[in-house]
Amino acid sequence: MAKAIMIQGAGSNVGKSMIVAGLARACANRGFNVAPFKPQNMSNNAAVTVDGGEIGRAQALQALAARKPAHTDMNPVLLKPETDIGAQVIVQGKRFATLRARDYSKRKPSLLAATLESFHRLSRDADIVLVEGAGSPAEINLRAGDIANMGFAEAAGVPVILVGDIDRGGVIAQVVGTQAILDPADAGRIKGFAINKFRGDVSLFDDGLAEIVRRTGWPSLGVLPWFEDAWRLPAEDVMDLGNRPGGQFKVAVPRLGRIANFDDLDPLSGEPDVTVEIVEPGRPLPGDADLVLIPGSKSTIADLAHFRAQGWDIDLTAHIRRGGHVMGVCGGYQMLGRTIADPEGLEGAPGEVPGLGHLDVATVMKPEKHLALTQATYRATGSLVEGYEIHLGETTGPDCGRAWLDIGGTPEGASSADGRIRGCYLHGLFASDGFRKSFLEELGARSDLFFTDNVDKTLDALAQHLETHFAIDQLLGLAEPVEVDA
């Protein structure tokens, strides 16, 4: 019978996803059949699964850590923000609705059945299910109808470990305060706590740790030092995006308002010869960039307006005039064309807007979302490219006649006559070492990274980090059996 335990945070971004990934690899290394699970996630950085749906990128990384294919049951509810007050709701991998935050709150209780269904399905084929919460259970104003933290823990009968982030300061108040404001029944579900992101001599926190134990009665499962190699793992949260100093070859990436599927940047960030610079709103695109990479977007037309509002359209034209290179992926590809039409108002008000005009193509948004794990061939070298497609819209035009990828005999992508401006719909292509090496060498940069192997080695290092500093045996002892219908 499967057992389960839930990792919740005393705040947002305390490192829950990283801890679950490390625990998943540690358990897999111990010979357990382990499955990651997050009932509700919010992210525009999604992954395509083997069963043809989409889940949060963190759960895909956790699946990799568990040495399992990513499956929609690992993240049955995914919220993909489209505006400041609304999001597309993905249920068990498929689009369910686009809802305002207030309307979603009313619909949440009806989604509990889907989360439990997925959880129980995963549990039938696992020794241990590692459940990740979202945000913090301390947000008691959200407790009614909750499916992400204590609401799920109660419904599924799963015990909880609470994690605090000492790097931000105030961790004693985070943990003790969480217990103080929770309903006694919810507080009773917490069976222990851990402290994450400690820098320096851990023994200096011995008195603080003892005080938390005294005030809460919960046992400590450890104080985790800062994991220095965390940056080598794909990030899910857009707030984790940052500049990665490297070599002389500079890739400039404008931070779009609804940036999506930015895992395309991870392999480039890891290259010793490459510097990835995230360009914040209000700053110009750097004049010394060798490549401007326009990433994916959850709301292409809105992000195109945002791009223009920063003056980046003028900077991009100057970059091209200087002989610079441009790559647009998915939404970035659509922006580079002549026009973007959304006749059915799928991403906002119906209409058509002019694109940046650097590729002679046009895009029409269509309601059918294209989701696929994809193998392609880089036409210039014949290198295999593995990636995924996740987009609305169809792009056509004369520059598609200069496609630079081939997918099962079908041309993919477009390029300018001189080849310096390219676009495609294939996310994740830079993770293919052969393609990345060829692409960078064409632009005068060197590639020394074996990306997938590097991620796998980092997961092993993370697992060892937890084996050293986290009471994994105690955690497994606190996990409780999952009641699954036959």
Secondary structure, 3 states (H helix, E strand, C coil): CCEEEEEEECCCCCCHHHHHHHHHHHHHHCCCCEEEECCEEECCCEEECCCCCEEEHHHHHHHHHCCCCCCHHHCCEEEEECCCCEEEEEECCEEEEEEEHHHHHHHHHHHHHHHHHHHHHHHCCCCEEEEECCCCCCCHHHCCCCCCCHHHHHHHCCCEEEEEEHHHCCHHHHHHHHHHHCCHHHHHHEEEEEEEEECCCHHHHHHHHHHHHHHHCCCEEEEEECCHHHHHCCCCCHHHCCCECCCCEEEEEECCCCEECHHHHHHHHCCCCEEEEEECCCCCCCCCCCEEEECEECCHHHHHHHHHHCCHHHHHHHHHHCCCEEEEECHHHHHCCCEEEECCCCCCCCEEEECCCCCCCEEECCCCCEEEEEEEEECCCCEEEEEEEEECCEEECHHHHHCCEEECCEEECEECCCCCEEEECCECHHHCHHHHHHHHHHCCCCCCCCHHHHHHHHHHHHHHHHHHHCCHHHHHHHCEECCCCC
